Amino acid sequence: MTTPIGGGTDLALRPSDGARADVRPTLTSSTPAASGPDFASVLGQGVAQANQAEHVALEKADALARGASDDLHGTMISMKEADISLKLVGTVRNKLLDAFHELWRINL
């Protein structure tokens, strides 16, 4: 007897020893593919946006230092946004490494 469970996963129940049943999840070909963006592209876009924010902040700081701009407030906001973006990218990287190391330590 096969009982469908959400996400296209089937749970195969086979009585093996009286009242006990062997429970094994199996993937079927009806499993829908992810329709949204994959994790790598989302992460890549985040890094690219942080890099772009850093470039904009450096350009504004350079213009302020040369005297071409007098927008100190906007320059400081851009610098802080770039700093926060880069800290976020670093934190995500560290969390991914921690998760990888945790998976590495699991005994199967």
ZIWO-V449583 format. One record per run of one state. SS is the DSSP state (H for helix, E for strand, - for the rest). FROM is the first residue (numbers start at 1). LEN is the number of residues. If there is no record, write none. Layout:
BEGIN
SS,FROM,LEN ; SS,FROM,LEN
END
This chain:
BEGIN
-,1,1 ; E,2,4 ; H,6,3 ; E,9,9 ; -,18,2 ; E,20,8 ; -,28,11 ; H,39,28 ; -,67,5 ; H,72,34 ; -,106,3
END
